[in-house]
Amino acid sequence: MSALIKLPCILAVSVALHVAHTSPSKSPSTEHTTIDGMFERVVQCGTSIIKLVKGIFWAIGVAEMAAIIVTMFQSSEIDPRIASALIKTGNAEDLYLTPLSTMGAMLVVTGALVRWKCYRTLKSLFTFEVSIRKDHTLVTSWPYSVVRHPGYSGMLAVHIGMYCWCGSRGSWLRESGILDTVGGKAVVICFATLEMGVLGGLLTRMPIEDAALKKEFGLQWDEWAQKVPYALIPSVY
């Protein structure tokens, strides 16, 4: 029964991860001023990487949901080897929620909702590339009245939540047996390193974005920064 309860959580986390990693706008055209930098060049060439990342998220989610459904509703028509391939014990009850994974799911969904709200607030101004458009305006309404970079706050929550969700006991990643193989460990390490690199690159962008907006809007930005002194976490940073 605990495994069945996990099904909607898996779907919610998978959708949230997809939303958090999907740009709501097209890349800026050449007529817009794009801020240059090593990470920016990677982002501009990284459409395929982002698609791969989202594909991995969905693959893990679908594999876990399939493992629960197949192992809980086994019949004589289903080859037992299928269940064993999805989870090493063949028992769906090994895929369960823990306090850590529940907290992780809440962080992922909350972070994705924050990013979705940022998409809705900035509309076409929200791009994965740092750029200044000809018709650019300084948006200071919620959630930009709480911190200056709420989109990154949301992504930070998503990443922390993702590691809690995937790394806790009862997760498909830990119970499937994939980490018992050298290849599985290598893939997970590479993916975790990639995601940490993405998060680190995003966080180093904040002073770059602040400098670009300050240059573009001058006193208007200074007044906003005085009212909203925290970049990422209210009352902390």
PARO-300741 format. One line per field, with one value per atom (N, C-alpha, C): residue number from 1; atom name; x, y, z. Coordinates in steps of 0.001 Angstrom, whole numbers. Each point is the difference from the previous one (the first is absolute). Example, Ala and Ser with C-alpha at 12.3 -4.5 7.8 and 13.67 -1.06 7.14 Angstrom:
% PARO-300741
k	[1_1_1_2_2_2];
a	[N_CA_C_N_CA_C];
X	[13190_-890_900_-350_820_-770];
Y	[-5690_1190_1200_1050_1190_1090];
Z	[7800_0_0_-720_60_730];
This chain:
% PARO-300741
k	[1_1_1_2_2_2_3_3_3_4_4_4_5_5_5_6_6_6_7_7_7_8_8_8_9_9_9_10_10_10_11_11_11_12_12_12_13_13_13_14_14_14_15_15_15_16_16_16_17_17_17_18_18_18_19_19_19_20_20_20_21_21_21_22_22_22_23_23_23_24_24_24_25_25_25_26_26_26_27_27_27_28_28_28_29_29_29_30_30_30_31_31_31_32_32_32_33_33_33_34_34_34_35_35_35_36_36_36_37_37_37_38_38_38_39_39_39_40_40_40_41_41_41_42_42_42_43_43_43_44_44_44_45_45_45_46_46_46_47_47_47_48_48_48_49_49_49_50_50_50_51_51_51_52_52_52_53_53_53_54_54_54_55_55_55_56_56_56_57_57_57_58_58_58_59_59_59_60_60_60_61_61_61_62_62_62_63_63_63_64_64_64_65_65_65_66_66_66_67_67_67_68_68_68_69_69_69_70_70_70_71_71_71_72_72_72_73_73_73_74_74_74_75_75_75_76_76_76_77_77_77_78_78_78_79_79_79_80_80_80_81_81_81_82_82_82_83_83_83_84_84_84_85_85_85_86_86_86_87_87_87_88_88_88_89_89_89_90_90_90_91_91_91_92_92_92_93_93_93_94_94_94_95_95_95_96_96_96_97_97_97_98_98_98_99_99_99_100_100_100_101_101_101_102_102_102_103_103_103_104_104_104_105_105_105_106_106_106_107_107_107_108_108_108_109_109_109_110_110_110_111_111_111_112_112_112_113_113_113_114_114_114_115_115_115_116_116_116_117_117_117_118_118_118_119_119_119_120_120_120_121_121_121_122_122_122_123_123_123_124_124_124_125_125_125_126_126_126_127_127_127_128_128_128_129_129_129_130_130_130_131_131_131_132_132_132_133_133_133_134_134_134_135_135_135_136_136_136_137_137_137_138_138_138_139_139_139_140_140_140_141_141_141_142_142_142_143_143_143_144_144_144_145_145_145_146_146_146_147_147_147_148_148_148_149_149_149_150_150_150_151_151_151_152_152_152_153_153_153_154_154_154_155_155_155_156_156_156_157_157_157_158_158_158_159_159_159_160_160_160_161_161_161_162_162_162_163_163_163_164_164_164_165_165_165_166_166_166_167_167_167_168_168_168_169_169_169_170_170_170_171_171_171_172_172_172_173_173_173_174_174_174_175_175_175_176_176_176_177_177_177_178_178_178_179_179_179_180_180_180_181_181_181_182_182_182_183_183_183_184_184_184_185_185_185_186_186_186_187_187_187_188_188_188_189_189_189_190_190_190_191_191_191_192_192_192_193_193_193_194_194_194_195_195_195_196_196_196_197_197_197_198_198_198_199_199_199_200_200_200_201_201_201_202_202_202_203_203_203_204_204_204_205_205_205_206_206_206_207_207_207_208_208_208_209_209_209_210_210_210_211_211_211_212_212_212_213_213_213_214_214_214_215_215_215_216_216_216_217_217_217_218_218_218_219_219_219_220_220_220_221_221_221_222_222_222_223_223_223_224_224_224_225_225_225_226_226_226_227_227_227_228_228_228_229_229_229_230_230_230_231_231_231_232_232_232_233_233_233_234_234_234_235_235_235_236_236_236_237_237_237];
a	[N_CA_C_N_CA_C_N_CA_C_N_CA_C_N_CA_C_N_CA_C_N_CA_C_N_CA_C_N_CA_C_N_CA_C_N_CA_C_N_CA_C_N_CA_C_N_CA_C_N_CA_C_N_CA_C_N_CA_C_N_CA_C_N_CA_C_N_CA_C_N_CA_C_N_CA_C_N_CA_C_N_CA_C_N_CA_C_N_CA_C_N_CA_C_N_CA_C_N_CA_C_N_CA_C_N_CA_C_N_CA_C_N_CA_C_N_CA_C_N_CA_C_N_CA_C_N_CA_C_N_CA_C_N_CA_C_N_CA_C_N_CA_C_N_CA_C_N_CA_C_N_CA_C_N_CA_C_N_CA_C_N_CA_C_N_CA_C_N_CA_C_N_CA_C_N_CA_C_N_CA_C_N_CA_C_N_CA_C_N_CA_C_N_CA_C_N_CA_C_N_CA_C_N_CA_C_N_CA_C_N_CA_C_N_CA_C_N_CA_C_N_CA_C_N_CA_C_N_CA_C_N_CA_C_N_CA_C_N_CA_C_N_CA_C_N_CA_C_N_CA_C_N_CA_C_N_CA_C_N_CA_C_N_CA_C_N_CA_C_N_CA_C_N_CA_C_N_CA_C_N_CA_C_N_CA_C_N_CA_C_N_CA_C_N_CA_C_N_CA_C_N_CA_C_N_CA_C_N_CA_C_N_CA_C_N_CA_C_N_CA_C_N_CA_C_N_CA_C_N_CA_C_N_CA_C_N_CA_C_N_CA_C_N_CA_C_N_CA_C_N_CA_C_N_CA_C_N_CA_C_N_CA_C_N_CA_C_N_CA_C_N_CA_C_N_CA_C_N_CA_C_N_CA_C_N_CA_C_N_CA_C_N_CA_C_N_CA_C_N_CA_C_N_CA_C_N_CA_C_N_CA_C_N_CA_C_N_CA_C_N_CA_C_N_CA_C_N_CA_C_N_CA_C_N_CA_C_N_CA_C_N_CA_C_N_CA_C_N_CA_C_N_CA_C_N_CA_C_N_CA_C_N_CA_C_N_CA_C_N_CA_C_N_CA_C_N_CA_C_N_CA_C_N_CA_C_N_CA_C_N_CA_C_N_CA_C_N_CA_C_N_CA_C_N_CA_C_N_CA_C_N_CA_C_N_CA_C_N_CA_C_N_CA_C_N_CA_C_N_CA_C_N_CA_C_N_CA_C_N_CA_C_N_CA_C_N_CA_C_N_CA_C_N_CA_C_N_CA_C_N_CA_C_N_CA_C_N_CA_C_N_CA_C_N_CA_C_N_CA_C_N_CA_C_N_CA_C_N_CA_C_N_CA_C_N_CA_C_N_CA_C_N_CA_C_N_CA_C_N_CA_C_N_CA_C_N_CA_C_N_CA_C_N_CA_C_N_CA_C_N_CA_C_N_CA_C_N_CA_C_N_CA_C_N_CA_C_N_CA_C_N_CA_C_N_CA_C_N_CA_C_N_CA_C_N_CA_C_N_CA_C_N_CA_C_N_CA_C_N_CA_C_N_CA_C_N_CA_C_N_CA_C_N_CA_C_N_CA_C_N_CA_C_N_CA_C_N_CA_C_N_CA_C_N_CA_C_N_CA_C_N_CA_C_N_CA_C_N_CA_C_N_CA_C_N_CA_C_N_CA_C_N_CA_C_N_CA_C_N_CA_C_N_CA_C_N_CA_C_N_CA_C_N_CA_C_N_CA_C_N_CA_C_N_CA_C_N_CA_C_N_CA_C_N_CA_C_N_CA_C_N_CA_C_N_CA_C_N_CA_C_N_CA_C_N_CA_C_N_CA_C_N_CA_C_N_CA_C_N_CA_C_N_CA_C_N_CA_C];
X	[828_-828_861_1118_864_588_248_522_-1035_-1281_-1061_-125_162_-73_1099_1118_1135_-236_-900_-211_-293_-994_-254_1179_769_1184_1049_187_963_-404_-1289_-491_182_-324_132_1453_913_1423_505_-414_438_-469_-1259_-536_715_227_661_1421_742_1361_-15_-991_-128_-255_-931_-332_1208_705_1132_1126_115_1091_-456_-1192_-519_-93_674_-43_-1353_-607_-1304_104_1222_188_1106_-42_1058_1284_1111_1280_-20_715_17_564_-564_506_1260_642_1259_-191_-1241_-226_-52_2_17_1425_298_1326_111_867_200_1289_-48_1181_900_1280_923_646_488_663_74_900_180_-1290_-654_-1228_-1095_-37_-1022_186_1260_247_-436_197_-455_-1519_-679_-1465_-527_625_-451_119_939_192_-624_-723_-409_-1425_-680_-1383_-106_918_-17_267_885_314_-1232_-728_-1205_-1046_-146_-939_411_1309_501_-307_234_-264_-1475_-881_-1437_-394_646_-276_389_1123_444_-984_-459_-995_-1236_-506_-1207_260_1177_327_-4_580_23_-1419_-783_-1372_-855_87_-791_446_1317_516_-521_-34_-475_-1501_-767_-1442_-282_750_-180_356_1071_413_-1096_-624_-1069_-1212_-419_-1209_196_1130_241_138_749_242_-1198_-838_-1170_-1157_-22_-1113_505_954_545_-1077_63_-887_822_-615_708_407_-640_301_1244_462_1161_1235_1016_1249_634_299_615_1314_653_1273_-180_-1201_-266_22_-660_-13_1402_764_1365_898_-297_799_-279_-1224_-384_440_16_432_608_1172_778_-718_-818_-707_-1307_-492_-1288_-1174_252_-1037_-255_-1208_-339_79_-167_15_1377_1019_1331_94_-1006_-60_-1005_491_-894_472_-899_317_659_982_644_-132_273_-28_920_1175_946_-532_-542_-512_-1251_-818_-1186_403_1006_513_574_703_562_-1073_-1079_-1101_-627_-170_-589_904_1316_943_-16_-15_-16_-1253_-1154_-1266_-84_405_-34_944_1216_965_-493_-628_-536_-1143_-835_-1094_538_1079_624_522_676_512_-1151_-1079_-1152_-591_-57_-499_930_1300_956_-211_-249_-291_-1207_-1046_-1241_184_854_202_862_1109_911_-442_-777_-473_1187_31_1053_1369_48_1284_761_-696_668_584_1310_701_1106_447_1090_1331_67_1198_-149_1095_-30_49_-1045_-46_-798_280_-762_-690_-1326_-764_-194_-339_-221_-1189_-1012_-1197_22_1193_136_-573_-690_-500_472_118_421_-1246_-169_-1169_303_-851_233_-1187_-989_-1168_320_-911_220_192_981_882_1279_136_1210_4_-1061_-32_486_300_480_1511_493_1437_209_1236_250_85_296_154_-831_-1313_-843_47_290_117_1125_1097_1126_-301_-780_-437_-798_-894_-799_859_992_866_862_427_757_-855_-1258_-916_-218_-125_-195_1186_1209_1192_160_-171_104_-1058_-1222_-1080_257_583_275_984_1041_980_-618_-865_-692_-931_-715_-969_690_1036_670_949_531_1016_-507_-1278_-522_-284_-98_-419_-1406_-241_-1311_-143_1056_-53_357_-473_302_1492_672_1435_765_-433_687_-493_-1249_-571_-15_263_-78_1178_1119_1211_954_-401_848_1318_-33_1220_917_-441_848_928_-183_831_961_1147_999_-550_-663_-568_-1059_-850_-1043_576_1008_649_637_641_663_-1007_-1135_-1034_-559_-286_-561_986_1280_1021_124_20_100_-1208_-1186_-1221_-31_377_11_1011_1153_1024_-506_-688_-569_-1006_-894_-1023_613_1031_679_692_568_629_-1003_-1174_-1065_-433_-212_-427_1069_1262_1086_90_-170_39_-1131_-1186_-1145_232_556_204_1076_1000_1028_-549_-1147_-614_-574_-384_-743_715_1285_662_124_96_78_-1322_-1107_-1316_-233_383_-170_761_1235_823_-620_-530_-610_-1262_-823_-1231_300_1007_393_487_763_494_-1149_-1003_-1115_-992_-283_-1082_466_1275_571_-707_-532_-628_-1202_-747_-1164_432_1123_505_501_689_513_-1136_-1105_-1146_-601_-75_-534_917_1304_961_-7_-299_-85_-1238_-1093_-1227_93_731_148_1495_570_1452_505_-894_450_-182_1027_-2_-696_164_-419_-953_364_-786_-325_-1267_-369_686_564_642_1265_438_1210_1054_-373_991_-701];
Y	[-1214_1214_1263_-25_1179_311_-1057_217_685_-389_639_1480_323_1396_820_-662_711_363_-702_229_1455_661_1401_910_-351_797_-86_-1209_-183_838_-34_771_1492_465_1425_448_-808_345_20_-968_-61_1226_371_1188_1256_93_1175_145_-1097_46_440_-454_397_1505_497_1429_849_-405_787_95_-1000_-24_360_570_382_1516_561_1449_410_1069_437_848_394_896_-516_447_-343_730_-507_657_1400_959_1370_37_872_144_852_110_743_1496_480_1428_355_-1017_235_-102_776_-24_-1188_-957_-1190_138_-291_78_-1188_280_-1063_-607_-1213_-701_-1475_-725_-1418_-787_239_-739_368_1276_427_-703_-191_-700_-1461_-595_-1377_-69_980_25_144_870_230_-1253_-872_-1241_-1201_278_-1102_-478_336_-446_-1518_-665_-1468_-569_662_-469_103_1120_187_-1054_-292_-1045_-1351_-264_-1255_-87_1110_37_-276_669_-220_-1432_-545_-1377_-977_281_-855_84_1216_163_-850_94_-744_-1508_-406_-1428_-594_742_-472_-65_1051_33_-1120_-203_-1054_-1376_-188_-1290_-312_1025_-234_-283_751_-266_-1380_-373_-1323_-1104_211_-1000_-231_1081_-121_-715_432_-570_-1472_-313_-1378_-948_405_-911_-126_1021_-81_-745_-11_-643_-1114_-761_-1111_-1058_-568_-1119_-1041_-1100_-1074_402_1066_439_880_484_884_-809_79_-711_561_-836_473_735_-300_660_1493_372_1425_758_-556_639_64_-1079_-31_1001_261_970_1425_251_1341_289_-1025_150_-1325_40_-1228_-1035_426_-961_-476_727_-332_332_791_336_1502_405_1423_702_-748_625_545_-355_567_1431_418_1373_767_707_634_1420_771_1368_3_872_225_1485_417_1435_799_-574_705_124_-1091_64_869_-7_862_1468_328_1371_360_-951_240_288_-785_215_1377_395_1313_1121_-161_1019_92_-1146_-3_688_-369_572_1488_370_1416_820_-508_710_171_-1043_83_1007_54_980_1425_203_1326_381_-932_293_241_-768_200_1393_447_1345_1046_-249_917_43_-1162_-40_879_-144_736_1502_346_1411_703_-636_625_-204_-1061_-322_-138_756_-167_461_727_457_-1130_-1092_-1119_-933_-13_-920_-682_-1150_-696_714_847_796_1365_540_1341_1008_816_955_1233_1096_1240_274_58_235_1498_348_1409_568_-836_444_-460_-209_-563_951_-568_768_-680_766_-548_-450_-1284_-567_-108_607_2_-550_-551_-558_-1400_-548_-1317_-1049_-898_-235_826_929_824_1099_77_920_-692_-1297_-775_-168_-512_-89_426_362_510_-1116_-1207_-1106_-1216_140_-1110_-1232_199_-1149_-924_603_-800_-577_720_-548_-1279_61_-1168_-1153_303_-1061_-607_821_-524_-990_362_-906_-1284_131_-1168_-952_544_-846_-691_743_-614_-1091_319_-975_-1229_214_-1123_-987_533_-880_-732_671_-667_-1090_302_-937_-1240_217_-1120_-762_683_-628_-663_149_-558_-1495_-665_-1403_-110_-1065_-189_642_683_588_-1063_189_-966_-65_1142_36_-911_-41_-818_-1440_-230_-1342_-801_650_-704_-929_300_-781_661_1149_678_469_333_460_-1161_-1217_-1167_-298_721_-215_1166_-292_1048_1036_-478_918_899_-577_788_1077_-362_982_1114_-361_996_986_-527_867_952_-529_825_1081_-355_979_1093_-398_985_932_-582_806_956_-491_854_1126_-313_1022_1054_-453_928_931_-553_810_986_-425_905_1121_-344_1023_1018_-492_898_936_-564_820_1019_-433_927_1122_-356_1020_999_-487_899_971_-500_859_1052_-327_1000_1073_-243_979_1197_-181_1049_1346_79_1308_529_-903_421_630_-640_550_1321_60_1242_1143_-279_1039_458_-954_346_838_-374_751_1368_66_1291_951_-543_811_485_-853_331_963_-191_749_1008_-19_1018_186_1197_356_-889_-373_-869_-1329_-552_-1256_216_1119_298_54_625_102_-1374_-813_-1359_-843_90_-780_420_1272_469_-583_-96_-579_-1526_-600_-1467_-326_27_-158_-1431_-985_-1395_-563_-704_-514_-1345_-869_-1391_-495_234_-494_1173_291_1143_-54_1127_174_-838_-676_-834_430_-11_325_629];
Z	[0_0_0_757_55_-1366_-805_-1343_-886_144_-783_343_1279_432_-657_-306_-589_-1461_-687_-1434_-354_640_-353_325_1013_347_-1107_-538_-1091_-1206_-342_-1143_240_1207_327_-88_518_-42_-1443_-804_-1398_-781_188_-678_490_1306_570_-527_-85_-540_-1460_-751_-1405_-114_791_-31_383_1047_496_-1016_-883_-975_-1413_-132_-1310_-110_-983_-198_-570_542_-500_-1263_-366_-1144_-906_-1228_-945_378_-502_245_-594_629_-518_-1413_-836_-1359_19_-1146_-87_245_-94_223_1483_859_1437_523_1023_596_940_-354_818_784_1290_844_-291_-293_-366_1235_-139_1099_-327_669_-297_216_1162_294_-990_-422_-961_-1337_-405_-1261_91_1174_212_-84_636_-6_-1421_-789_-1365_-866_358_-760_701_1096_863_-153_-1107_-174_46_-671_-18_1383_760_1352_888_-102_809_-354_-1291_-420_575_18_561_1488_713_1440_281_-741_209_-361_-1025_-374_1097_671_1108_1160_309_1071_-281_-1238_-352_-14_-449_-35_1407_948_1388_563_-263_504_-569_-1320_-646_486_161_475_1401_863_1366_22_-783_-50_-581_-1032_-603_989_770_988_1035_443_1000_-583_-1182_-607_-357_-637_-442_1178_1025_1127_935_55_882_-650_-1314_-706_-908_526_-773_-243_-1165_-332_-746_-279_-695_-1412_-520_-1353_-52_1151_42_376_-816_261_1271_994_1248_-227_-1122_-280_-271_-454_-236_1317_1009_1319_583_-169_535_-714_-1285_-750_462_459_438_1426_844_1387_446_598_210_861_952_858_-610_-1009_-589_893_1050_981_-7_-362_-88_1346_1086_1322_368_-794_233_-530_-772_-510_850_981_968_306_568_401_1373_164_1291_319_1226_300_-920_-330_-870_-1421_-545_-1370_-85_1045_28_6_819_12_-1366_-618_-1322_-1028_23_-940_192_1249_289_-498_165_-471_-1522_-671_-1464_-531_527_-472_333_1216_390_-865_-204_-837_-1422_-547_-1360_-85_1031_24_47_765_56_-1381_-664_-1344_-981_118_-876_195_1249_275_-599_48_-628_-1509_-608_-1432_-322_809_-232_223_947_332_-1044_-386_-963_-1445_-238_-1353_-959_-1085_-1006_485_1113_536_690_342_666_-1062_-96_-888_787_-497_678_-227_-1045_-243_660_518_586_-1140_-134_-1102_398_-687_147_-1331_21_-1220_-240_-1222_-328_768_226_718_1456_551_1345_1053_967_1145_1274_1067_1287_756_141_680_1488_825_1451_787_-704_694_524_835_597_-1091_139_1158_13_-952_-58_1055_781_1137_1274_-95_1158_-68_-1120_-279_-1450_-338_-1344_-1048_443_-951_440_56_477_-900_-1286_-894_433_458_488_1379_790_1297_-235_-994_-336_-483_-841_-517_1104_956_1141_786_245_710_-792_-1322_-857_99_-39_39_1349_1071_1329_146_-430_75_-849_-1179_-898_629_645_637_1191_743_1117_-519_-1075_-572_-567_-792_-670_920_1016_835_1256_302_1251_-131_1132_4_-605_-722_-613_-1366_-484_-1339_-1035_-1217_-1056_-260_87_-270_959_1250_997_46_-355_140_-1298_-1131_-1284_-228_658_-218_-967_-567_-978_614_1295_664_385_-232_266_-1172_-1099_-1187_-188_-589_-249_-973_-1055_-978_597_848_654_888_779_868_-822_-1113_-840_-579_-476_-579_1053_1190_1073_425_118_392_-1058_-1272_-1089_-7_189_-12_1185_1184_1190_-158_-591_-238_-976_-1055_-981_651_816_652_998_722_927_-767_-1162_-830_-511_-402_-463_1119_1191_1134_361_30_306_-1017_-1280_-1043_131_348_175_1150_1093_1168_-259_-826_-326_-937_-587_-885_748_1242_707_-18_379_-62_-1428_-978_-1400_-430_369_-326_715_1270_757_-660_-422_-633_-1319_-776_-1286_194_975_265_598_842_584_-1094_-937_-1113_-878_-190_-889_645_1307_644_1046_352_868_1329_235_1269_306_-1019_213_614_-485_560_1424_240_1346_1019_-379_914_270_-1050_170_881_-236_780_1468_250_1382_690_-739_558_103_-931_-40_79_1204_137_-173_84_-59_-1407_-467_-1367_-130_1000_-157_1083_1266_1133_920_246_850_1359_402_1313_178_-1067_103_-1010_-1276_-1050_-1206];
